[in-house]
Amino acid sequence: MATAVIMPRQGQSVESCLIGEWHVRRGDQVKKDDPLFTYETDKATFDEVSPVDGEVIAVFFEEGDDVPVLLNVLVIGQAGEDWKEFIPEGASADGADQTADAGSTKVDAPEKSQAIAAHAVKQDPVPISPKASPVDAPISPRARTLATKSKADLRYASGSGPGGRIIERDINALVAAGHLATSAAGADYTAGISGSGIGGRVRVDDLDQIPAISVQETPAASLPLSELPEYEDIKLSGIRKIIGDAMHSSLTNMAQLTLNTSFDAGDIIEFRNRLKEAKTKGLDQLLGFSLLEKVPTFNDIILYAVSRTVLRYPDCNAHLLDDKMRHFNHVHLGMAVDTPRGLMVPVIRNADSMSIREIAAEAVSLAEAAQSGAINPDLLSGSTITISNLGSLGIESFTPVINPPETCLLGVNNISTRLRMEDGEAVPYQAMGLSLTFDHRAVDGAPAARFLQGLVKNLENFQLLMMEN
């Protein structure tokens, strides 16, 4: 019996996923748990495996397609078996020229599909900008794919999604209104181009306003220097594009300012050394000190100190939402993690109620999940303040970019030896740098500086902070 493989739902907030890479093609024989395809959310990458043994008898989508969750992606069965009943709406490969059976678009979810359709009928008309302008608003992966296929002119788009995000219905509205680029010009052009065609459409001649970019893959083979190509163009992944859009939107829409300071790291260094010495003496076994099972890192200490400090400065543990500030009664720490797929920010929820040992364990678990690509997208949202640590890379100071709609992001720098005057003598000490970026629309300089000052005091007296908590 034929078995349809659907696009999984990775988290409650995910509506669609991009197919990144196919590992099989029609006619291939597969075994249960063999990898079928790689798919991407706007936060992470996953692999879908085969639920059964059999032959791939239909593949409905191509690499790069944005597929709604719970939609049929491919069918596994026996050679010659009929698969037409599984054809989903919007198929771009097998079944693209045929009409899907209305009841088979989604597996085990017909009632939900009908509810969504009924809701769509009641939506208000989507506004369209009367004047072309550069595209600054973020755009969903599904909307970007539709814009490329339909050649919609994004310069006229008015985002109707959360935070002004351009979503699929905004693209449909552009197409309905006739705001398109010409077929020859395509849709992949810089948003600031002034179209000279009818109605402001971008024509081929307009593309001369920017350097032409040839997107081609040239394998970096082992060739003599004279035979190597001058450069290689590598297509950006979906996650890389989303990260880029988010960073650009953050810097464009916020009034960001960074304060830099440093603190005497002697107390946190002594704290870690005492724990290491106690562990060497076997006190974790003799006295049952659970904290000695894994000595907290400097990053764990920073996370703990922020969770205990920021609640006294509510504007720094907040979201700026249009015309209001949302102050949170608990601290949900975003933790910037470098992964092979790009920057991810998993969230340690309710960190203010966790012990330093619990924070350390959660940080390790989330980082490993993010780096492996197996993290649930729901764990990558909802932070109230984010920490980005580049100290291990020797960075002395940097300007972190805020993760909207948060109002602050704390950058952690390296430890270096500095001098200070004591009784007329220059005395060396170990200093750690901190860089706090804040949104000046939401927080003034003095309150941001007071938060940074309070954090410094807690870190310089960390062992007292631990005793207090």
TIPA-718338 format. One record per residue (C-alpha): residue in three letters; x negated, y negated, z. Coordinates in nm, 3 decimals. Each point is the difference from the previous one (the first is absolute). Layout:
% TIPA-718338
{'ALA', {X, Y, Z}},
...
//
This chain:
% TIPA-718338
{'MET', {0.000, 0.000, 0.000}},
{'ALA', {-0.132, -0.345, -0.093}},
{'THR', {-0.112, -0.223, 0.286}},
{'ALA', {-0.010, -0.379, -0.023}},
{'VAL', {-0.285, -0.182, 0.177}},
{'ILE', {0.108, -0.343, 0.122}},
{'MET', {-0.191, -0.316, 0.087}},
{'PRO', {-0.036, 0.027, 0.380}},
{'ARG', {0.105, -0.275, 0.236}},
{'GLN', {-0.308, -0.106, 0.194}},
{'GLY', {0.146, -0.213, 0.276}},
{'GLN', {0.334, -0.175, 0.037}},
{'SER', {-0.121, -0.322, -0.162}},
{'VAL', {-0.118, 0.162, -0.328}},
{'GLU', {0.243, -0.024, -0.294}},
{'SER', {-0.224, 0.115, -0.285}},
{'CYS', {-0.349, 0.135, -0.069}},
{'LEU', {-0.245, -0.026, -0.289}},
{'ILE', {-0.121, 0.318, -0.167}},
{'GLY', {-0.376, -0.042, 0.014}},
{'GLU', {-0.127, 0.320, -0.163}},
{'TRP', {0.141, 0.325, -0.134}},
{'HIS', {-0.181, 0.321, 0.097}},
{'VAL', {0.219, 0.221, -0.221}},
{'ARG', {0.176, -0.026, -0.333}},
{'ARG', {0.294, 0.170, -0.163}},
{'GLY', {-0.069, 0.369, -0.057}},
{'ASP', {-0.249, 0.038, 0.287}},
{'GLN', {0.039, 0.290, 0.241}},
{'VAL', {-0.004, -0.106, 0.366}},
{'LYS', {-0.002, 0.176, 0.335}},
{'LYS', {0.167, -0.119, 0.318}},
{'ASP', {-0.198, -0.286, 0.162}},
{'ASP', {-0.194, -0.078, -0.321}},
{'PRO', {-0.037, -0.380, -0.047}},
{'LEU', {0.245, -0.138, -0.256}},
{'PHE', {-0.052, -0.378, -0.003}},
{'THR', {-0.137, -0.291, 0.201}},
{'TYR', {0.235, -0.283, 0.088}},
{'GLU', {-0.046, -0.340, 0.165}},
{'THR', {0.209, -0.216, 0.228}},
{'ASP', {-0.099, -0.362, 0.049}},
{'LYS', {-0.208, 0.114, 0.300}},
{'ALA', {-0.134, 0.352, -0.056}},
{'THR', {-0.062, 0.287, -0.243}},
{'PHE', {0.136, 0.356, 0.027}},
{'ASP', {-0.011, 0.332, -0.186}},
{'GLU', {0.316, 0.198, -0.070}},
{'VAL', {-0.036, 0.379, -0.013}},
{'SER', {0.209, 0.268, -0.162}},
{'PRO', {0.277, 0.149, 0.215}},
{'VAL', {0.014, 0.324, -0.206}},
{'ASP', {-0.187, 0.220, -0.247}},
{'GLY', {0.090, -0.042, -0.365}},
{'GLU', {-0.055, -0.196, -0.320}},
{'VAL', {0.029, -0.377, -0.040}},
{'ILE', {0.288, -0.013, -0.248}},
{'ALA', {0.069, -0.376, 0.004}},
{'VAL', {-0.185, -0.317, 0.101}},
{'PHE', {0.227, -0.305, 0.008}},
{'PHE', {-0.244, -0.286, 0.067}},
{'GLU', {-0.344, -0.120, -0.105}},
{'GLU', {-0.297, -0.131, 0.196}},
{'GLY', {0.065, -0.357, 0.113}},
{'ASP', {0.379, 0.038, 0.011}},
{'ASP', {0.174, -0.141, 0.307}},
{'VAL', {0.244, 0.271, 0.110}},
{'PRO', {0.276, -0.050, 0.260}},
{'VAL', {-0.023, 0.235, 0.297}},
{'LEU', {0.210, 0.318, -0.010}},
{'LEU', {0.008, -0.007, -0.382}},
{'ASN', {-0.095, 0.315, -0.195}},
{'VAL', {-0.359, -0.021, -0.125}},
{'LEU', {-0.056, 0.342, -0.157}},
{'VAL', {0.152, 0.349, -0.017}},
{'ILE', {-0.163, 0.334, 0.075}},
{'GLY', {0.158, 0.321, -0.129}},
{'GLN', {-0.045, 0.267, -0.265}},
{'ALA', {-0.093, -0.050, -0.365}},
{'GLY', {0.309, -0.072, -0.209}},
{'GLU', {0.217, -0.087, 0.298}},
{'ASP', {0.238, -0.294, -0.046}},
{'TRP', {-0.104, -0.316, 0.189}},
{'LYS', {0.228, -0.262, -0.155}},
{'GLU', {0.230, -0.011, 0.303}},
{'PHE', {-0.289, -0.142, 0.203}},
{'ILE', {-0.077, -0.296, -0.229}},
{'PRO', {-0.012, -0.314, 0.217}},
{'GLU', {0.105, -0.350, -0.091}},
{'GLY', {-0.291, -0.194, -0.144}},
{'ALA', {-0.205, 0.301, -0.113}},
{'SER', {-0.292, -0.115, -0.215}},
{'ALA', {-0.140, 0.337, -0.115}},
{'ASP', {0.202, 0.321, -0.035}},
{'GLY', {0.370, -0.081, -0.028}},
{'ALA', {-0.060, -0.368, -0.072}},
{'ASP', {0.232, 0.013, -0.302}},
{'GLN', {0.279, 0.190, 0.174}},
{'THR', {0.271, -0.100, 0.245}},
{'ALA', {-0.034, 0.141, 0.350}},
{'ASP', {0.293, 0.170, 0.164}},
{'ALA', {0.148, -0.257, 0.241}},
{'GLY', {0.000, 0.239, 0.292}},
{'SER', {-0.359, 0.120, -0.030}},
{'THR', {-0.205, -0.316, 0.018}},
{'LYS', {-0.102, 0.059, 0.358}},
{'VAL', {-0.028, 0.322, 0.196}},
{'ASP', {0.237, 0.034, 0.294}},
{'ALA', {0.071, -0.375, -0.002}},
{'PRO', {0.302, -0.073, -0.225}},
{'GLU', {0.191, -0.190, 0.265}},
{'LYS', {-0.296, -0.227, 0.066}},
{'SER', {-0.044, -0.067, -0.374}},
{'GLN', {0.365, -0.102, -0.032}},
{'ALA', {-0.028, -0.225, 0.305}},
{'ILE', {-0.299, -0.176, -0.148}},
{'ALA', {0.175, -0.046, -0.333}},
{'ALA', {0.311, -0.137, 0.169}},
{'HIS', {-0.209, -0.245, 0.197}},
{'ALA', {-0.180, -0.117, -0.313}},
{'VAL', {0.330, -0.102, -0.162}},
{'LYS', {0.069, -0.239, 0.285}},
{'GLN', {-0.335, -0.180, -0.016}},
{'ASP', {0.004, -0.372, -0.062}},
{'PRO', {-0.144, -0.131, -0.329}},
{'VAL', {-0.378, -0.027, 0.007}},
{'PRO', {-0.129, -0.358, -0.044}},
{'ILE', {-0.246, -0.070, -0.281}},
{'SER', {-0.249, -0.283, 0.002}},
{'PRO', {0.088, -0.255, -0.272}},
{'LYS', {-0.365, -0.085, -0.048}},
{'ALA', {-0.302, 0.223, -0.061}},
{'SER', {-0.256, -0.005, 0.279}},
{'PRO', {-0.303, 0.208, 0.109}},
{'VAL', {0.092, 0.324, 0.175}},
{'ASP', {-0.092, -0.031, 0.369}},
{'ALA', {0.266, 0.221, 0.160}},
{'PRO', {-0.076, 0.365, 0.082}},
{'ILE', {0.160, 0.257, -0.229}},
{'SER', {0.108, 0.357, 0.077}},
{'PRO', {-0.170, 0.283, -0.194}},
{'ARG', {0.332, 0.101, -0.151}},
{'ALA', {0.071, -0.354, -0.117}},
{'ARG', {-0.352, -0.034, -0.146}},
{'THR', {0.045, 0.320, -0.201}},
{'LEU', {0.340, -0.113, -0.130}},
{'ALA', {-0.141, -0.342, -0.092}},
{'THR', {-0.275, 0.165, -0.203}},
{'LYS', {0.241, 0.228, -0.185}},
{'SER', {0.262, -0.270, -0.066}},
{'LYS', {-0.253, -0.280, -0.073}},
{'ALA', {0.178, -0.226, 0.247}},
{'ASP', {-0.162, -0.343, 0.043}},
{'LEU', {-0.083, -0.008, 0.373}},
{'ARG', {-0.060, -0.375, -0.007}},
{'TYR', {0.381, -0.043, 0.020}},
{'ALA', {0.053, 0.248, 0.282}},
{'SER', {0.154, -0.104, 0.332}},
{'GLY', {-0.068, 0.268, 0.260}},
{'SER', {0.316, 0.110, 0.180}},
{'GLY', {-0.166, 0.267, 0.216}},
{'PRO', {-0.129, -0.037, 0.358}},
{'GLY', {-0.241, -0.292, 0.030}},
{'GLY', {0.069, -0.109, -0.359}},
{'ARG', {-0.127, 0.329, -0.145}},
{'ILE', {0.086, 0.065, -0.364}},
{'ILE', {0.200, 0.323, -0.020}},
{'GLU', {0.158, 0.207, -0.276}},
{'ARG', {0.325, -0.194, -0.023}},
{'ASP', {-0.196, -0.324, -0.055}},
{'ILE', {-0.163, 0.158, -0.307}},
{'ASN', {0.337, 0.119, -0.129}},
{'ALA', {0.129, -0.356, 0.038}},
{'LEU', {-0.293, -0.134, -0.205}},
{'VAL', {0.068, 0.250, -0.277}},
{'ALA', {0.372, -0.083, 0.002}},
{'ALA', {-0.082, -0.372, -0.025}},
{'GLY', {-0.238, 0.057, -0.292}},
{'HIS', {-0.318, -0.109, 0.177}},
{'LEU', {-0.245, 0.225, -0.182}},
{'ALA', {-0.342, -0.016, -0.153}},
{'THR', {-0.020, 0.084, -0.369}},
{'SER', {-0.060, 0.366, -0.085}},
{'ALA', {-0.338, -0.074, -0.151}},
{'ALA', {-0.119, -0.197, 0.304}},
{'GLY', {0.120, 0.262, 0.248}},
{'ALA', {0.052, -0.078, 0.366}},
{'ASP', {-0.345, 0.037, 0.154}},
{'TYR', {-0.129, -0.356, -0.009}},
{'THR', {-0.109, -0.261, 0.251}},
{'ALA', {0.302, -0.159, 0.166}},
{'GLY', {-0.125, -0.356, -0.056}},
{'ILE', {0.015, 0.019, -0.381}},
{'SER', {0.233, -0.248, -0.168}},
{'GLY', {0.211, 0.185, -0.258}},
{'SER', {0.047, -0.173, -0.335}},
{'GLY', {0.273, 0.230, -0.131}},
{'ILE', {0.376, -0.052, 0.004}},
{'GLY', {0.120, -0.060, 0.354}},
{'GLY', {-0.358, -0.010, 0.129}},
{'ARG', {-0.078, 0.358, -0.103}},
{'VAL', {-0.365, 0.097, -0.010}},
{'ARG', {-0.122, 0.070, -0.353}},
{'VAL', {-0.319, 0.166, -0.120}},
{'ASP', {-0.157, -0.340, -0.072}},
{'ASP', {0.050, -0.099, 0.363}},
{'LEU', {-0.222, 0.283, 0.117}},
{'ASP', {-0.302, -0.194, -0.132}},
{'GLN', {0.029, -0.222, 0.306}},
{'ILE', {-0.176, 0.267, 0.208}},
{'PRO', {-0.290, 0.239, -0.064}},
{'ALA', {0.115, 0.328, -0.151}},
{'ILE', {-0.056, 0.298, 0.226}},
{'SER', {-0.045, 0.339, -0.155}},
{'VAL', {0.122, 0.277, 0.227}},
{'GLN', {-0.178, 0.320, -0.102}},
{'GLU', {-0.169, 0.286, 0.178}},
{'THR', {-0.366, 0.059, -0.079}},
{'PRO', {-0.155, 0.294, 0.188}},
{'ALA', {-0.325, -0.095, 0.169}},
{'ALA', {-0.194, 0.289, -0.154}},
{'SER', {-0.370, 0.049, 0.045}},
{'LEU', {-0.117, -0.194, -0.303}},
{'PRO', {-0.316, -0.197, -0.073}},
{'LEU', {0.025, -0.362, 0.108}},
{'SER', {0.028, -0.116, -0.362}},
{'GLU', {0.303, 0.226, -0.058}},
{'LEU', {0.192, -0.088, 0.318}},
{'PRO', {0.310, -0.214, -0.053}},
{'GLU', {-0.025, -0.354, 0.132}},
{'TYR', {0.286, 0.053, 0.244}},
{'GLU', {0.280, 0.237, 0.098}},
{'ASP', {0.362, -0.103, 0.063}},
{'ILE', {0.172, 0.202, 0.273}},
{'LYS', {0.375, -0.023, 0.040}},
{'LEU', {0.107, -0.126, 0.341}},
{'SER', {0.196, 0.242, 0.214}},
{'GLY', {0.350, -0.088, 0.112}},
{'ILE', {-0.120, -0.048, 0.359}},
{'ARG', {-0.282, -0.232, -0.112}},
{'LYS', {0.248, -0.217, -0.191}},
{'ILE', {0.232, -0.017, 0.301}},
{'ILE', {-0.288, -0.093, 0.233}},
{'GLY', {-0.105, -0.272, -0.243}},
{'ASP', {0.352, -0.140, -0.026}},
{'ALA', {0.038, 0.002, 0.378}},
{'MET', {-0.332, -0.179, 0.058}},
{'HIS', {0.074, -0.260, -0.264}},
{'SER', {0.349, -0.058, 0.138}},
{'SER', {-0.139, -0.036, 0.352}},
{'LEU', {-0.256, -0.262, -0.097}},
{'THR', {0.242, -0.184, -0.230}},
{'ASN', {0.296, -0.024, 0.236}},
{'MET', {-0.171, -0.057, 0.336}},
{'ALA', {-0.204, -0.282, 0.155}},
{'GLN', {-0.283, 0.222, 0.123}},
{'LEU', {-0.280, -0.123, 0.224}},
{'THR', {-0.275, 0.199, 0.174}},
{'LEU', {-0.157, -0.066, 0.341}},
{'ASN', {-0.333, 0.165, 0.082}},
{'THR', {-0.145, 0.068, 0.343}},
{'SER', {-0.209, 0.258, 0.185}},
{'PHE', {-0.010, 0.153, 0.346}},
{'ASP', {-0.251, 0.163, 0.232}},
{'ALA', {0.037, 0.371, -0.075}},
{'GLY', {-0.200, 0.104, 0.306}},
{'ASP', {0.303, 0.119, 0.199}},
{'ILE', {0.146, 0.223, -0.272}},
{'ILE', {-0.348, 0.142, -0.074}},
{'GLU', {-0.048, 0.077, 0.370}},
{'PHE', {0.350, 0.154, 0.015}},
{'ARG', {-0.079, 0.243, -0.282}},
{'ASN', {-0.343, 0.082, 0.143}},
{'ARG', {0.153, 0.084, 0.339}},
{'LEU', {0.252, 0.231, -0.166}},
{'LYS', {-0.273, 0.174, -0.199}},
{'GLU', {-0.210, 0.046, 0.314}},
{'ALA', {0.298, 0.140, 0.192}},
{'LYS', {0.072, 0.244, -0.281}},
{'THR', {-0.365, 0.110, 0.002}},
{'LYS', {0.035, 0.076, 0.371}},
{'GLY', {0.305, 0.215, -0.073}},
{'LEU', {0.244, -0.221, 0.192}},
{'ASP', {0.265, 0.064, -0.264}},
{'GLN', {0.007, 0.362, 0.115}},
{'LEU', {-0.066, -0.057, 0.370}},
{'LEU', {0.252, -0.281, 0.054}},
{'GLY', {0.228, 0.044, -0.301}},
{'PHE', {-0.070, -0.343, -0.150}},
{'SER', {0.191, 0.021, -0.330}},
{'LEU', {-0.156, -0.322, -0.128}},
{'LEU', {-0.336, 0.178, -0.017}},
{'GLU', {0.127, 0.256, -0.251}},
{'LYS', {-0.065, -0.259, -0.271}},
{'VAL', {-0.179, -0.318, 0.093}},
{'PRO', {0.188, -0.298, -0.152}},
{'THR', {-0.171, -0.177, -0.288}},
{'PHE', {-0.049, -0.375, -0.017}},
{'ASN', {0.296, -0.011, -0.238}},
{'ASP', {0.218, 0.184, 0.253}},
{'ILE', {-0.099, -0.256, 0.262}},
{'ILE', {0.094, -0.290, -0.229}},
{'LEU', {0.336, 0.159, -0.080}},
{'TYR', {0.074, 0.051, 0.369}},
{'ALA', {-0.103, -0.355, 0.093}},
{'VAL', {0.216, -0.153, -0.276}},
{'SER', {0.301, 0.206, 0.113}},
{'ARG', {-0.039, -0.138, 0.354}},
{'THR', {-0.071, -0.359, -0.101}},
{'VAL', {0.224, -0.099, -0.291}},
{'LEU', {0.335, 0.030, 0.185}},
{'ARG', {-0.098, -0.312, 0.196}},
{'TYR', {-0.017, -0.187, -0.333}},
{'PRO', {0.335, 0.086, -0.165}},
{'ASP', {-0.059, -0.202, -0.319}},
{'CYS', {-0.298, 0.227, -0.074}},
{'ASN', {0.206, 0.319, 0.041}},
{'ALA', {0.272, -0.106, -0.238}},
{'HIS', {0.139, -0.004, -0.353}},
{'LEU', {0.076, -0.321, -0.187}},
{'LEU', {0.329, 0.059, -0.184}},
{'ASP', {0.097, -0.298, -0.214}},
{'ASP', {0.146, -0.247, 0.250}},
{'LYS', {-0.049, 0.201, 0.320}},
{'MET', {-0.265, 0.167, 0.213}},
{'ARG', {0.056, 0.353, 0.125}},
{'HIS', {-0.182, 0.060, 0.329}},
{'PHE', {-0.056, 0.365, 0.092}},
{'ASN', {0.021, 0.136, 0.353}},
{'HIS', {-0.244, 0.280, -0.079}},
{'VAL', {-0.326, 0.011, -0.193}},
{'HIS', {-0.013, 0.204, -0.320}},
{'LEU', {-0.366, -0.007, -0.101}},
{'GLY', {-0.086, 0.013, -0.369}},
{'MET', {-0.339, 0.159, -0.056}},
{'ALA', {-0.174, -0.064, -0.333}},
{'VAL', {-0.144, 0.327, -0.135}},
{'ASP', {-0.235, 0.038, -0.297}},
{'THR', {0.113, 0.298, -0.211}},
{'PRO', {-0.105, 0.142, -0.340}},
{'ARG', {0.331, -0.134, -0.137}},
{'GLY', {-0.044, -0.351, 0.142}},
{'LEU', {0.088, -0.194, 0.313}},
{'MET', {0.276, 0.142, 0.219}},
{'VAL', {0.137, -0.135, 0.328}},
{'PRO', {0.151, 0.274, 0.221}},
{'VAL', {0.180, -0.122, 0.312}},
{'ILE', {-0.051, 0.097, 0.365}},
{'ARG', {0.350, -0.061, 0.136}},
{'ASN', {0.061, -0.124, 0.355}},
{'ALA', {-0.373, -0.025, 0.062}},
{'ASP', {0.064, -0.221, 0.303}},
{'SER', {0.148, 0.301, 0.184}},
{'MET', {-0.278, 0.243, -0.093}},
{'SER', {-0.320, 0.079, 0.189}},
{'ILE', {-0.334, -0.058, -0.168}},
{'ARG', {-0.036, 0.377, -0.042}},
{'GLU', {0.339, 0.017, -0.175}},
{'ILE', {-0.087, -0.295, -0.224}},
{'ALA', {-0.332, 0.162, -0.093}},
{'ALA', {0.167, 0.331, -0.086}},
{'GLU', {0.273, -0.167, -0.204}},
{'ALA', {-0.255, -0.212, -0.187}},
{'VAL', {-0.198, 0.311, -0.101}},
{'SER', {0.313, 0.188, -0.107}},
{'LEU', {0.134, -0.288, -0.211}},
{'ALA', {-0.338, -0.072, -0.161}},
{'GLU', {-0.047, 0.366, -0.099}},
{'ALA', {0.351, 0.018, -0.147}},
{'ALA', {-0.055, -0.322, -0.197}},
{'GLN', {-0.338, 0.113, -0.135}},
{'SER', {0.136, 0.338, -0.106}},
{'GLY', {0.296, -0.159, -0.178}},
{'ALA', {0.251, 0.203, 0.202}},
{'ILE', {0.132, -0.282, 0.219}},
{'ASN', {0.376, -0.063, 0.019}},
{'PRO', {0.074, -0.344, -0.155}},
{'ASP', {0.221, -0.083, 0.299}},
{'LEU', {-0.321, -0.011, 0.208}},
{'LEU', {-0.139, -0.276, -0.224}},
{'SER', {0.249, -0.273, 0.085}},
{'GLY', {0.137, -0.190, 0.298}},
{'SER', {-0.323, -0.135, 0.150}},
{'THR', {0.017, -0.322, 0.205}},
{'ILE', {-0.372, -0.082, -0.012}},
{'THR', {-0.282, 0.165, -0.195}},
{'ILE', {-0.366, 0.069, 0.085}},
{'SER', {-0.265, 0.037, -0.272}},
{'ASN', {-0.344, 0.120, 0.115}},
{'LEU', {-0.302, -0.054, -0.228}},
{'GLY', {-0.252, -0.003, 0.285}},
{'SER', {-0.138, 0.343, -0.086}},
{'LEU', {-0.099, -0.138, -0.342}},
{'GLY', {-0.210, -0.275, 0.158}},
{'ILE', {0.239, -0.287, -0.079}},
{'GLU', {-0.061, -0.304, 0.223}},
{'SER', {0.309, -0.199, -0.103}},
{'PHE', {0.278, 0.023, -0.260}},
{'THR', {0.341, -0.139, -0.091}},
{'PRO', {0.266, 0.270, 0.039}},
{'VAL', {0.315, -0.029, -0.212}},
{'ILE', {0.324, 0.014, 0.198}},
{'ASN', {0.240, 0.292, -0.048}},
{'PRO', {0.340, -0.175, -0.056}},
{'PRO', {0.230, -0.070, 0.175}},
{'GLU', {-0.241, 0.011, 0.296}},
{'THR', {-0.139, -0.330, 0.126}},
{'CYS', {-0.350, 0.117, 0.099}},
{'LEU', {-0.273, 0.245, -0.097}},
{'LEU', {-0.307, 0.062, 0.215}},
{'GLY', {-0.333, 0.079, -0.165}},
{'VAL', {-0.265, 0.182, 0.204}},
{'ASN', {-0.365, -0.060, -0.084}},
{'ASN', {-0.331, 0.162, 0.091}},
{'ILE', {-0.201, -0.012, 0.324}},
{'SER', {-0.315, -0.210, -0.016}},
{'THR', {-0.262, -0.123, 0.246}},
{'ARG', {0.028, -0.367, 0.094}},
{'LEU', {-0.163, -0.233, 0.251}},
{'ARG', {0.152, -0.218, 0.270}},
{'MET', {-0.159, -0.228, 0.255}},
{'GLU', {0.001, 0.114, 0.366}},
{'ASP', {-0.194, -0.207, 0.255}},
{'GLY', {-0.200, -0.158, -0.279}},
{'GLU', {-0.095, 0.332, -0.162}},
{'ALA', {0.123, 0.155, -0.325}},
{'VAL', {0.163, 0.331, 0.091}},
{'PRO', {0.103, 0.251, -0.270}},
{'TYR', {0.344, 0.162, 0.003}},
{'GLN', {0.216, 0.211, -0.233}},
{'ALA', {0.277, -0.198, -0.173}},
{'MET', {0.291, 0.124, -0.212}},
{'GLY', {0.171, -0.231, -0.248}},
{'LEU', {0.375, -0.045, -0.048}},
{'SER', {0.179, -0.169, -0.293}},
{'LEU', {0.368, -0.088, 0.046}},
{'THR', {0.200, -0.099, -0.307}},
{'PHE', {0.338, -0.158, 0.077}},
{'ASP', {0.287, -0.143, -0.202}},
{'HIS', {-0.001, -0.373, 0.072}},
{'ARG', {0.367, -0.018, -0.101}},
{'ALA', {0.085, 0.206, 0.308}},
{'VAL', {-0.285, -0.061, 0.244}},
{'ASP', {-0.195, -0.318, 0.073}},
{'GLY', {-0.374, 0.003, 0.049}},
{'ALA', {0.003, -0.045, 0.379}},
{'PRO', {0.235, 0.295, 0.079}},
{'ALA', {-0.198, 0.223, -0.237}},
{'ALA', {-0.323, -0.108, 0.170}},
{'ARG', {0.151, 0.070, 0.343}},
{'PHE', {0.089, 0.355, -0.106}},
{'LEU', {-0.355, 0.052, -0.123}},
{'GLN', {-0.137, -0.148, 0.324}},
{'GLY', {0.224, 0.229, 0.209}},
{'LEU', {-0.116, 0.303, -0.198}},
{'VAL', {-0.365, -0.097, 0.051}},
{'LYS', {0.052, -0.026, 0.378}},
{'ASN', {0.160, 0.344, 0.012}},
{'LEU', {-0.279, 0.155, -0.204}},
{'GLU', {-0.273, -0.162, 0.207}},
{'ASN', {0.172, 0.139, 0.311}},
{'PHE', {0.124, 0.321, -0.154}},
{'GLN', {-0.058, 0.225, 0.301}},
{'LEU', {0.216, -0.232, 0.212}},
{'LEU', {0.265, 0.009, -0.274}},
{'MET', {-0.002, 0.380, 0.019}},
{'MET', {0.042, -0.010, 0.376}},
{'GLU', {0.291, -0.244, -0.031}},
{'ASN', {0.179, 0.226, -0.248}},
//
